[in-house]
Amino acid sequence: MSFADLPGWRSLQLDDVKQWLAETDDVDVIADALRMLIKIMPSGRNRGARDIDEVMRRAERRLAELVRAGQAAGEIGTTSGDGVPRRPRDIIERHVLHYGYVMFDGVSREQFEDAIAQARQFGTISRTAMDDILHDGARRPKMYRGTAVGTKRRVAQISDMAERGLTSHQIAAEIGWNRRYLMEFVRRHKILLVDRSRSTPKSVRVTQIRNLADTGHRAAQIAQMIGIAEERVRRLAAGAGIELSDTRLGSVRTVDANRVLSESTSTLEGIAMAIGLIDTDDLDPERIEGWAASLKDSIRTLQHLHKELTR
């Protein structure tokens, strides 16, 4: 029976799905189920992201289990090829199967179930959350171990954002994490976060303002980032002898919005034409994660602008 034939699969009844996965031993059927789940993810996330994520993690582990069994039986080859006509990449995309290996190789069923339970408590049963719980992030493919992903670099990234005065809510939004998972990560790696609070010491506020002022932020920007009034930012800065960028300028510089938007749209049209010439197979895997993160941030900004223009 295929996944689409499973009664009530759209409601993602976990008990039914787990039983179906345990009884299915056809790698192609599991691979088709994963592709179907990926297609419904946007609507599924509106109903409950954790349920659909859990179903996908279970399906990925089951697929890896069947592929390993096929390799042991000589029915499936390896990624490098060993004379067997069928390779894992012929079954499903390699990054999907890689995370299946992450949750199967050297991981007992009890460990997997414990990791699912922990990830559910964190609020996200994502692939990276499972990797962090099971292997502390060490099993991610190289293409996903860029500046923003490797555990040590992630610690450095979050520490830097905290030192710049960003709150846990802002950091979670910036790196795309659920806040509960972020707070657990912060606790585990002993990162000091100073969230918005009326009880935040004055010395901490002054340090936040000084760090942000040194990077060119204006009073209004600093106020928004650390969660206090703009006038209070100016008073604290003046009392500590901190020179704000808009104070140096004497006044906030006005911007010709029409000129900026006109030039931006022209530039974007050129970029869109150039992107059409890119062959993704030729890209450097080591740099893909950084490019993807940068594109995500840019797209979010453009979507917000488009929404404002068409409102």
C-alpha positions as a LaTeX table, in Angstrom:
\begin{tabular}{lrrr}
\hline
Residue & $x$ (\AA) & $y$ (\AA) & $z$ (\AA) \\
\hline
Met1 & 0.00 & 0.00 & 0.00 \\
Ser2 & 1.35 & 3.42 & $-0.95$ \\
Phe3 & 1.41 & 6.35 & 1.45 \\
Ala4 & $-1.37$ & 8.08 & $-0.52$ \\
Asp5 & $-3.57$ & 5.00 & 0.03 \\
Leu6 & $-3.11$ & 5.16 & 3.81 \\
Pro7 & $-6.49$ & 6.15 & 5.31 \\
Gly8 & $-6.40$ & 9.63 & 6.77 \\
Trp9 & $-2.79$ & 10.32 & 5.76 \\
Arg10 & $-3.60$ & 14.00 & 5.29 \\
Ser11 & $-4.46$ & 14.28 & 8.99 \\
Leu12 & $-1.05$ & 12.76 & 9.80 \\
Gln13 & $-2.20$ & 10.24 & 12.40 \\
Leu14 & 1.18 & 9.34 & 13.87 \\
Asp15 & 0.23 & 5.85 & 15.07 \\
Asp16 & $-1.06$ & 4.90 & 11.61 \\
Val17 & 2.04 & 6.34 & 9.91 \\
Lys18 & 4.44 & 4.53 & 12.27 \\
Gln19 & 2.67 & 1.23 & 11.63 \\
Trp20 & 2.73 & 1.81 & 7.87 \\
Leu21 & 6.45 & 2.58 & 7.94 \\
Ala22 & 7.20 & $-0.55$ & 9.98 \\
Glu23 & 5.29 & $-2.73$ & 7.51 \\
Thr24 & 6.67 & $-1.15$ & 4.31 \\
Asp25 & 9.92 & $-2.60$ & 2.96 \\
Asp26 & 9.99 & $-1.01$ & $-0.50$ \\
Val27 & 12.50 & 1.84 & $-0.74$ \\
Asp28 & 10.72 & 3.41 & $-3.70$ \\
Val29 & 7.41 & 3.56 & $-1.83$ \\
Ile30 & 9.08 & 5.29 & 1.13 \\
Ala31 & 10.91 & 7.68 & $-1.22$ \\
Asp32 & 7.62 & 8.56 & $-2.96$ \\
Ala33 & 6.02 & 9.21 & 0.45 \\
Leu34 & 8.83 & 11.62 & 1.36 \\
Arg35 & 8.44 & 13.50 & $-1.91$ \\
Met36 & 4.69 & 13.77 & $-1.29$ \\
Leu37 & 5.29 & 15.10 & 2.23 \\
Ile38 & 7.71 & 17.71 & 0.94 \\
Lys39 & 5.05 & 18.95 & $-1.50$ \\
Ile40 & 2.42 & 19.38 & 1.23 \\
Met41 & 4.78 & 20.94 & 3.78 \\
Pro42 & 3.45 & 24.53 & 3.39 \\
Ser43 & $-0.15$ & 23.49 & 4.15 \\
Gly44 & 1.02 & 20.92 & 6.67 \\
Arg45 & 2.90 & 23.56 & 8.64 \\
Asn46 & $-0.30$ & 25.52 & 9.05 \\
Arg47 & $-1.90$ & 22.48 & 10.67 \\
Gly48 & 1.03 & 21.56 & 12.87 \\
Ala49 & 4.67 & 21.71 & 11.90 \\
Arg50 & 5.88 & 19.25 & 14.50 \\
Asp51 & 3.59 & 16.42 & 13.34 \\
Ile52 & 4.61 & 16.63 & 9.70 \\
Asp53 & 8.27 & 17.04 & 10.69 \\
Glu54 & 8.08 & 13.95 & 12.88 \\
Val55 & 6.51 & 11.93 & 10.06 \\
Met56 & 9.30 & 13.03 & 7.72 \\
Arg57 & 12.05 & 12.19 & 10.23 \\
Arg58 & 10.56 & 8.72 & 10.74 \\
Ala59 & 10.27 & 8.16 & 6.99 \\
Glu60 & 13.87 & 9.32 & 6.43 \\
Arg61 & 15.16 & 6.92 & 9.09 \\
Arg62 & 13.13 & 4.03 & 7.64 \\
Leu63 & 14.43 & 4.79 & 4.14 \\
Ala64 & 18.02 & 4.77 & 5.40 \\
Glu65 & 17.37 & 1.46 & 7.17 \\
Leu66 & 16.08 & $-0.14$ & 3.94 \\
Val67 & 18.95 & 1.29 & 1.85 \\
Arg68 & 21.53 & $-0.09$ & 4.31 \\
Ala69 & 19.79 & $-3.47$ & 4.16 \\
Gly70 & 19.88 & $-3.36$ & 0.36 \\
Gln71 & 23.58 & $-2.50$ & 0.40 \\
Ala72 & 24.29 & $-5.41$ & 2.76 \\
Ala73 & 22.40 & $-7.73$ & 0.40 \\
Gly74 & 24.27 & $-6.40$ & $-2.64$ \\
Glu75 & 21.10 & $-5.02$ & $-4.23$ \\
Ile76 & 22.08 & $-1.35$ & $-3.85$ \\
Gly77 & 25.53 & 0.08 & $-4.51$ \\
Thr78 & 27.34 & 2.97 & $-2.90$ \\
Thr79 & 27.63 & 6.61 & $-3.96$ \\
Ser80 & 30.99 & 5.84 & $-5.55$ \\
Gly81 & 29.62 & 2.89 & $-7.51$ \\
Asp82 & 30.69 & $-0.74$ & $-7.18$ \\
Gly83 & 29.21 & $-2.46$ & $-10.21$ \\
Val84 & 25.69 & $-2.61$ & $-8.78$ \\
Pro85 & 23.37 & $-0.81$ & $-11.23$ \\
Arg86 & 21.37 & 1.02 & $-8.59$ \\
Arg87 & 22.88 & 3.67 & $-6.33$ \\
Pro88 & 21.30 & 5.48 & $-3.36$ \\
Arg89 & 21.10 & 8.74 & $-5.34$ \\
Asp90 & 18.86 & 6.91 & $-7.85$ \\
Ile91 & 16.32 & 6.40 & $-5.08$ \\
Ile92 & 16.12 & 9.90 & $-3.59$ \\
Glu93 & 18.15 & 13.12 & $-3.33$ \\
Arg94 & 21.40 & 12.52 & $-1.47$ \\
His95 & 20.89 & 15.22 & 1.18 \\
Val96 & 17.58 & 13.60 & 2.19 \\
Leu97 & 19.20 & 10.18 & 2.48 \\
His98 & 22.18 & 11.66 & 4.35 \\
Tyr99 & 19.94 & 12.80 & 7.18 \\
Gly100 & 18.31 & 9.38 & 7.18 \\
Tyr101 & 21.78 & 7.94 & 7.81 \\
Val102 & 22.28 & 10.52 & 10.57 \\
Met103 & 19.21 & 9.12 & 12.35 \\
Phe104 & 19.97 & 5.44 & 11.64 \\
Asp105 & 23.70 & 4.70 & 11.53 \\
Gly106 & 24.87 & 3.94 & 15.05 \\
Val107 & 21.56 & 5.14 & 16.52 \\
Ser108 & 19.33 & 2.65 & 18.33 \\
Arg109 & 15.56 & 2.87 & 18.14 \\
Glu110 & 15.46 & 3.97 & 21.78 \\
Gln111 & 17.96 & 6.78 & 21.10 \\
Phe112 & 15.93 & 7.87 & 18.09 \\
Glu113 & 12.68 & 7.95 & 20.07 \\
Asp114 & 14.37 & 9.93 & 22.87 \\
Ala115 & 15.70 & 12.43 & 20.30 \\
Ile116 & 12.22 & 12.84 & 18.80 \\
Ala117 & 10.82 & 13.51 & 22.29 \\
Gln118 & 13.52 & 16.10 & 23.06 \\
Ala119 & 13.09 & 17.84 & 19.71 \\
Arg120 & 9.32 & 18.02 & 20.26 \\
Gln121 & 9.94 & 19.72 & 23.59 \\
Phe122 & 12.24 & 22.23 & 21.87 \\
Gly123 & 9.41 & 23.01 & 19.43 \\
Thr124 & 11.09 & 21.85 & 16.21 \\
Ile125 & 11.69 & 18.31 & 14.92 \\
Ser126 & 13.89 & 19.52 & 12.09 \\
Arg127 & 16.81 & 17.61 & 10.59 \\
Thr128 & 19.33 & 19.95 & 12.18 \\
Ala129 & 17.64 & 19.66 & 15.58 \\
Met130 & 17.87 & 15.86 & 15.39 \\
Asp131 & 21.51 & 16.10 & 14.33 \\
Asp132 & 22.28 & 18.44 & 17.23 \\
Ile133 & 20.63 & 16.09 & 19.72 \\
Leu134 & 22.09 & 12.84 & 18.37 \\
His135 & 25.55 & 13.99 & 17.24 \\
Asp136 & 25.98 & 17.63 & 18.37 \\
Gly137 & 25.80 & 18.73 & 14.73 \\
Ala138 & 28.85 & 16.71 & 13.66 \\
Arg139 & 27.10 & 14.61 & 11.01 \\
Arg140 & 25.88 & 17.36 & 8.69 \\
Pro141 & 27.14 & 17.19 & 5.10 \\
Lys142 & 29.97 & 19.60 & 4.23 \\
Met143 & 27.65 & 21.72 & 2.12 \\
Tyr144 & 25.58 & 22.38 & 5.25 \\
Arg145 & 28.54 & 23.12 & 7.51 \\
Gly146 & 29.09 & 26.70 & 6.41 \\
Thr147 & 29.66 & 29.71 & 8.62 \\
Ala148 & 26.07 & 29.77 & 9.84 \\
Val149 & 25.61 & 26.07 & 10.59 \\
Gly150 & 28.56 & 24.25 & 12.23 \\
Thr151 & 27.99 & 24.03 & 15.98 \\
Lys152 & 31.16 & 25.91 & 17.00 \\
Arg153 & 30.51 & 28.58 & 14.40 \\
Arg154 & 26.85 & 28.74 & 15.43 \\
Val155 & 27.93 & 29.37 & 19.03 \\
Ala156 & 30.23 & 32.16 & 17.82 \\
Gln157 & 27.47 & 33.62 & 15.65 \\
Ile158 & 24.90 & 33.68 & 18.47 \\
Ser159 & 27.46 & 35.03 & 20.95 \\
Asp160 & 28.33 & 37.85 & 18.56 \\
Met161 & 24.65 & 38.72 & 18.05 \\
Ala162 & 24.10 & 38.71 & 21.82 \\
Glu163 & 27.08 & 41.03 & 22.35 \\
Arg164 & 25.57 & 43.40 & 19.79 \\
Gly165 & 22.46 & 43.64 & 21.95 \\
Leu166 & 20.03 & 41.41 & 20.03 \\
Thr167 & 17.38 & 39.70 & 22.13 \\
Ser168 & 16.53 & 36.00 & 21.98 \\
His169 & 13.45 & 36.76 & 19.87 \\
Gln170 & 15.53 & 38.73 & 17.38 \\
Ile171 & 18.27 & 36.10 & 17.23 \\
Ala172 & 15.75 & 33.30 & 16.71 \\
Ala173 & 14.13 & 35.20 & 13.85 \\
Glu174 & 17.51 & 36.03 & 12.30 \\
Ile175 & 18.82 & 32.46 & 12.20 \\
Gly176 & 15.41 & 30.84 & 11.58 \\
Trp177 & 15.17 & 28.85 & 14.82 \\
Asn178 & 12.27 & 28.24 & 17.18 \\
Arg179 & 12.95 & 30.37 & 20.29 \\
Arg180 & 12.57 & 27.45 & 22.70 \\
Tyr181 & 15.21 & 25.52 & 20.78 \\
Leu182 & 17.45 & 28.59 & 20.77 \\
Met183 & 17.15 & 28.95 & 24.54 \\
Glu184 & 18.07 & 25.28 & 25.04 \\
Phe185 & 21.06 & 25.71 & 22.71 \\
Val186 & 22.11 & 28.84 & 24.63 \\
Arg187 & 21.80 & 27.03 & 27.96 \\
Arg188 & 23.75 & 24.01 & 26.68 \\
His189 & 26.62 & 26.13 & 25.37 \\
Lys190 & 26.57 & 28.67 & 28.22 \\
Ile191 & 25.96 & 31.73 & 26.03 \\
Leu192 & 24.99 & 34.89 & 27.89 \\
Leu193 & 21.86 & 36.53 & 26.51 \\
Val194 & 20.57 & 39.87 & 27.75 \\
Asp195 & 16.90 & 40.03 & 26.78 \\
Arg196 & 14.64 & 43.04 & 26.92 \\
Ser197 & 13.90 & 43.77 & 30.53 \\
Arg198 & 13.24 & 46.81 & 32.68 \\
Ser199 & 15.62 & 45.28 & 35.23 \\
Thr200 & 18.56 & 45.22 & 32.81 \\
Pro201 & 21.43 & 47.05 & 34.53 \\
Lys202 & 22.34 & 50.49 & 33.21 \\
Ser203 & 25.93 & 49.36 & 32.62 \\
Val204 & 24.68 & 46.60 & 30.31 \\
Arg205 & 22.53 & 49.06 & 28.37 \\
Val206 & 25.50 & 51.40 & 27.95 \\
Thr207 & 27.64 & 48.52 & 26.68 \\
Gln208 & 24.91 & 47.54 & 24.20 \\
Ile209 & 24.60 & 51.11 & 22.97 \\
Arg210 & 28.39 & 51.55 & 22.65 \\
Asn211 & 28.79 & 48.33 & 20.65 \\
Leu212 & 25.96 & 49.23 & 18.28 \\
Ala213 & 27.09 & 52.85 & 17.94 \\
Asp214 & 30.58 & 51.67 & 17.01 \\
Thr215 & 29.08 & 49.78 & 14.06 \\
Gly216 & 27.27 & 52.90 & 12.81 \\
His217 & 23.74 & 52.32 & 14.13 \\
Arg218 & 21.56 & 55.36 & 14.77 \\
Ala219 & 19.67 & 56.04 & 17.98 \\
Ala220 & 16.34 & 54.90 & 16.54 \\
Gln221 & 17.87 & 51.64 & 15.31 \\
Ile222 & 19.56 & 50.97 & 18.64 \\
Ala223 & 16.32 & 51.67 & 20.51 \\
Gln224 & 14.46 & 49.14 & 18.39 \\
Met225 & 17.18 & 46.50 & 18.74 \\
Ile226 & 17.54 & 46.61 & 22.53 \\
Gly227 & 13.92 & 47.42 & 23.34 \\
Ile228 & 14.06 & 50.84 & 25.00 \\
Ala229 & 12.90 & 54.32 & 23.98 \\
Glu230 & 14.99 & 56.36 & 21.55 \\
Glu231 & 15.19 & 59.26 & 24.01 \\
Arg232 & 16.60 & 56.93 & 26.68 \\
Val233 & 19.24 & 55.73 & 24.19 \\
Arg234 & 20.29 & 59.34 & 23.63 \\
Arg235 & 20.41 & 60.10 & 27.36 \\
Leu236 & 22.51 & 57.04 & 28.16 \\
Ala237 & 24.82 & 57.73 & 25.21 \\
Ala238 & 25.31 & 61.34 & 26.25 \\
Gly239 & 25.97 & 60.36 & 29.86 \\
Ala240 & 28.60 & 57.80 & 28.80 \\
Gly241 & 30.21 & 60.03 & 26.21 \\
Ile242 & 29.11 & 57.81 & 23.31 \\
Glu243 & 28.86 & 59.56 & 19.95 \\
Leu244 & 25.93 & 58.33 & 17.85 \\
Ser245 & 26.12 & 58.39 & 14.06 \\
Asp246 & 23.09 & 60.66 & 13.64 \\
Thr247 & 24.55 & 63.04 & 16.25 \\
Arg248 & 27.76 & 63.29 & 14.24 \\
Leu249 & 25.77 & 64.10 & 11.13 \\
Gly250 & 23.76 & 66.71 & 12.96 \\
Ser251 & 20.52 & 65.46 & 11.46 \\
Val252 & 19.13 & 62.34 & 9.88 \\
Arg253 & 19.87 & 62.34 & 6.18 \\
Thr254 & 16.82 & 62.13 & 3.94 \\
Val255 & 16.71 & 59.61 & 1.13 \\
Asp256 & 15.12 & 59.96 & $-2.31$ \\
Ala257 & 12.94 & 56.86 & $-2.09$ \\
Asn258 & 11.86 & 57.04 & $-5.74$ \\
Arg259 & 15.43 & 57.13 & $-6.99$ \\
Val260 & 16.51 & 54.30 & $-4.68$ \\
Leu261 & 13.62 & 52.05 & $-5.71$ \\
Ser262 & 14.09 & 52.82 & $-9.41$ \\
Glu263 & 17.77 & 51.95 & $-9.30$ \\
Ser264 & 17.11 & 48.87 & $-7.17$ \\
Thr265 & 14.50 & 47.45 & $-9.55$ \\
Ser266 & 16.81 & 47.97 & $-12.50$ \\
Thr267 & 19.59 & 46.17 & $-10.66$ \\
Leu268 & 17.26 & 43.31 & $-9.71$ \\
Glu269 & 16.19 & 42.84 & $-13.32$ \\
Gly270 & 19.84 & 42.38 & $-14.27$ \\
Ile271 & 20.40 & 39.99 & $-11.40$ \\
Ala272 & 17.36 & 37.91 & $-12.41$ \\
Met273 & 18.73 & 37.58 & $-15.95$ \\
Ala274 & 22.17 & 36.56 & $-14.66$ \\
Ile275 & 20.74 & 33.96 & $-12.27$ \\
Gly276 & 19.03 & 32.28 & $-15.22$ \\
Leu277 & 22.50 & 31.45 & $-16.56$ \\
Ile278 & 23.61 & 29.58 & $-13.42$ \\
Asp279 & 24.02 & 25.81 & $-13.56$ \\
Thr280 & 23.61 & 24.68 & $-9.94$ \\
Asp281 & 25.58 & 21.50 & $-10.59$ \\
Asp282 & 28.70 & 23.66 & $-11.07$ \\
Leu283 & 28.40 & 25.45 & $-7.71$ \\
Asp284 & 30.97 & 25.02 & $-4.94$ \\
Pro285 & 29.27 & 22.83 & $-2.28$ \\
Glu286 & 31.29 & 24.49 & 0.48 \\
Arg287 & 29.74 & 27.89 & $-0.28$ \\
Ile288 & 26.13 & 26.89 & $-0.99$ \\
Glu289 & 24.93 & 27.28 & 2.61 \\
Gly290 & 26.22 & 30.84 & 2.86 \\
Trp291 & 24.67 & 31.81 & $-0.47$ \\
Ala292 & 21.36 & 30.21 & 0.49 \\
Ala293 & 21.24 & 32.08 & 3.83 \\
Ser294 & 22.04 & 35.38 & 2.11 \\
Leu295 & 19.38 & 34.79 & $-0.56$ \\
Lys296 & 16.83 & 33.92 & 2.12 \\
Asp297 & 17.39 & 37.21 & 3.93 \\
Ser298 & 17.25 & 39.20 & 0.67 \\
Ile299 & 14.07 & 37.45 & $-0.47$ \\
Arg300 & 12.41 & 38.14 & 2.88 \\
Thr301 & 13.21 & 41.84 & 2.52 \\
Leu302 & 11.94 & 41.95 & $-1.07$ \\
Gln303 & 8.72 & 40.13 & $-0.13$ \\
His304 & 8.09 & 42.66 & 2.62 \\
Leu305 & 8.64 & 45.54 & 0.19 \\
His306 & 6.38 & 43.94 & $-2.42$ \\
Lys307 & 3.66 & 43.53 & 0.20 \\
Glu308 & 3.96 & 47.19 & 1.18 \\
Leu309 & 3.82 & 48.34 & $-2.46$ \\
Thr310 & 0.74 & 46.26 & $-3.31$ \\
Arg311 & $-1.14$ & 46.90 & $-0.09$ \\
\hline
\end{tabular}
